[in-house]
Amino acid sequence: MKVDILAFGAHPDDVELGCSATIAKEIDNGKTVGIIDLTRGELGTRGTAQTRDIEAETAAKILGVSFRKNLNLGDGFFKNNSENKLKIIELLRIHQPEIVLCNAVDDRHIDHPKGSKLVSEACFLSGLIKIETKDTLGNLQKPWRPKHVYHYIQWKNLEPDFVVDVSGFLSKKLEAVFAYESQFYKKEANEPETPISTTNFKDSITYRAQDMGRLIGTQHGEGFTVERYVAVKSLFDLI
């Protein structure tokens, strides 16, 4: 299945926290989106890998994505190596996205920049004709390189290169994020507190979107960084 956008996250909930309002908006605009999680988040302090699997599927249904897959590369210990790059290349060649969204280039959790670099490098290599991969039927895949790779912003307040107006879609984002009931603040939860299980973090999802919106003169926004300059055909393409 070809999709317009393929969003990668090192852990289930990364995509929801980083760019799910943008995804919801693009799906509402008729675009197709798939999500690929690199790990099951099995090292998370709260919940289990099994609960995260269920929560991830619930969040995917809320957003209305075409599919969600998990590469199960190993939370905390996956490597940016040829084996893992080839797994991602196979998916890129199957789904042929025009745009790839992936983790922050710099962040508190070590898996985020590592996953960011792994996916970004795979996107480049996927366009090389001499790298051969096969589909599930054993047929050689054709090379495919996404037109754009954009990185969403996570824990750290990185300066965005552009901001998407997501006004009207924050409620969908919050619904998808809080589908991960085991991970975020819940009054009756009886598990250890983590940096993302506090009320402060829960509130920050909204006030960050409000602040990004403030920067571009809208109600809510989501910021992204780029690896190469974004080109426009006309000054009037810029809002």
N, C-alpha and C positions, 0 to 999 in steps of 0.2 A: 504493500500500500504506500503510494507516494503521499507525502504530506507537505504543506507549505512551511511549517515550522517544526523543528525537533528540539525539544528542551531537555537538557541534561542536568542532573543533580547528583552530587556525591552521595547524598542521603535522601530517602523519602522525606519530604517536607521542605527541602531546599528550593525546589521550583516554586512551590506554593508561596513561601515567604519572599522569594526574590522577584518573581515576575508573573504571578498568577492573575493579577488584574489585567495585565497586558494580554495574556493568553485568552482570558475570558472575553476581552474586547475584540480580539482578532477572530475568535470563533463566532462571536456575534456578527462580525462583518463577513462571515462566510468562509473564512480560512480554516484549513485543517491543521491539527496540532497533535503531535505524539510526545510522550514523556519517557525518558530512559533514566532510571536510577542506577547508579554505579554499584551501590551496596544496599544492604537491607537495614542499615543503621543498627546493627546488632550490638554495638558497644555502647549505645545510648544508656544513660543512667536509669531512665524511667521506661517502663514497659518492656516488651520483648520484640524480637524480630517478627514473631507471628502477629502480634498486635499491630506492628508497623505495617505489615503486609495488608492487613484488613483496612487500616486507616488510609493507606495509600490508594487502595481501590475505591474507597468511599470518596476521597478527595477528587480522584480522576472523574468519577461520575458527576460530581458537583460541577466541575469545570466543563464537562462535555467533550473531553479529548477523545481522539479516535482510538488510541490504545495507550497502554502503559506497560513497560517491560523493565525487568531488573536483571542486571548482569552479575550480581552476587560476587563482586570482585574482592570483598573482604574489607569491612569497615576498619578504618585506621591504618591498615597495612597494605592496601593495594598499591601497585607500582606503576609508574609511567614507563612501561616497557613495550617491546614489540608485540608480545602476546596480547596484551590488553588493547593496544592500538588497533591490532587486526580485528578484534571483536567489535570495536566501535566502527571501523571502516566497513565491515560487513553490513552493519545496521545503516550506516550512511548510504551505502549503495543500494540497499533494499528500499529505503524510504525516500531517498533523493530529496531532502529538504532544500528549500531556497535559503532559509535562515536557520541558523543554530543559535540557541541560547544556552549559556553555560555558567558555571560558578564564577564567583568573584575572583579577580586576579590576585587579590591580597586579602587575607581574612584571619580571624582568630583561630578557627579550626583548621588544622593542618591539611585535612582532606579537601578543603575548598579550593585553595590555589593549586593543589596537586591535581585535582580533578579538572580544574579549569585548563591547565596546561596539557593534560592528557587528551582531552577532547579537542582542544584547539589544534594540536599537532596532528591528531588523527584526521581532522577536517582537511588539512593541507595534503597529507599523504594519500587520502582517499581519491585525490584527483590524478595520481600518478599511474600511468598505464602499465608500468612494469611491476607494480604491486598486484599480484593476482590473488583473488579471493573467490570463493564459490558460494552459491546459494544453497538452500536446504535440499535441492534436487541434484546438487553436484555440478550445476552449470556455472561457467565462469561469469563473474559479475563485471559489468561495465564500470569504468572509473566515474566518480561523481564528486565534485567539490562544491559545497554550499557557497552561495554568492556572498553571504555575510555571516560573521561570527560575532555575536554581541554577548557581553558579560554583565549579568545582573549584579546588584549590590547586596551584601549580606550584613554581617555584624558591624564591620567598620564603616564609618561614614566616608566612603570614597567619593571623590568629586566626579559627578557624571559627565560624560561627553555629550549625551543627549537625554532628554526626559520625555517619556510618553504620557500624554494626557489620558488618564484612566478614570476620569470623573464618571460616576454612575456605575463603576464596576468594583469599588472597594468592598461592598457588601458581599459580593461573590467571592472575592479573595479571602475575606475573613471567614466565611463559611467553609471554604476549602482548607484554610490553615487550621481551624479549630476542629476539623474532622480528626486531627491527630490529638485525640483527647488525652492520651497517655503522656504527651510531651509538654503541654502548655498548662497554664494556671487553671486549677480546678479546686474550689474551696474544700471539697471533701476528700481530695487526693491524700493518700497515706504513703507517699514515696519521697525520697530525698529531693530537696530543692536544687535546681540547676539554674544557670544563667538565663535560660529561656523559659523557665516555668514560673517566673515572677510576674506580679501584676504590672511592674514597670515595663517588662519586655512586651507583655500583651498589649499594653497601651501604646507602646512605641511603634507598632505596626501601623496604627492609624495616624499618629502624629508625624511619622516619617513621610507617609503618603501625602499628608496635608502640607508638609514643608516642601516636598518636591513639587507639589501643585503650586504652592506660593511662588516658587522660583520661576514658573512659566506662566503665571497668571491664570491658573485654573484651580479647581477644587482639590483634585488629587493627581498625583503623578508617580511614576516608577522610573528610576534612573538606570542607565546602562553605560558601560565603558566600551570602547572600541579598540581594535587592533590596527585598523587603518582608517583613514579619513572617510567619513560618510559623504558621498557626492550627491548634489542636487542639480537638476537641469535648469532651475530658475530660482531667483531670489524669492519668487512668489510661492515656491513649494514650502518655504519655511513659514510657520505660523507665527 
